[in-house]
Amino acid sequence: HRANLPSGQLSKQIAAEPTVNDGANQKDYNENKTQCSKVESRDWRHVLVNSKARANALEAQLKAGASFATLAKKNSKDTLSAVKGGKLTIEKGKTVAEFDKAAFALKTNEISPPVHTQYGWHIIQALSAVKPASTQPLSAVKETIKQNLLSQKKTDLFQKWLDGVKKDYAKSVKYATGYVPEATTGTTAATTTATSTK
């Protein structure tokens, strides 16, 4: 009986039955290629402060030869990048417009004048050339796609088994005379009960 199938046996059945072939991998890859794509990106570092005056002072120190990493660690209110000397990698279009425009317009190693965004004033330095957009080949994401498809198949198989158990259980339930539930909604039944207690 399906309802009595031990959970361990069910787990083995679910683990053993689903398979994914190369054709399914290719189909999923073609349908979701945009998710396997990388947009343009760039390595950079920045210092973020609250005022233009402070940004101007830091820019002057940088132009005089001060260490960008040291100034970022001491002054930047972007604590996530400050501990790394202001370093981060950004993808085009993933930051606020003013920052994005400035960061991708700089020449490699060039330092920007203060750039104002909703977060404050940034001084940005481009650390690499712009890395072009690319799409990961199927070979690089094949295993991930396979695991995702297998997981979905296992979920579908379990749901099918559970639906069968529910049907079998419904057929085997027998009600004593006078206890067969009426075909009413939960709301109607609750209302009737509440009314009868008044």
Secondary structure by P-SEA (a helix, b strand, c coil): ccccccaaaaaaaaaccccccaaaaaaaaaaccccccccbbbbbcccccccaaaaaaaaaaaaacccaaaaaaaccccccccccccccccccccccaaaaaaaaacccccccccccccccbbbbbbccccccbbbbccccaaaaaaaaaaaaaaaaaaaaaaaaaaaaaaaacccccccccccccaaaaaaaaaaaac
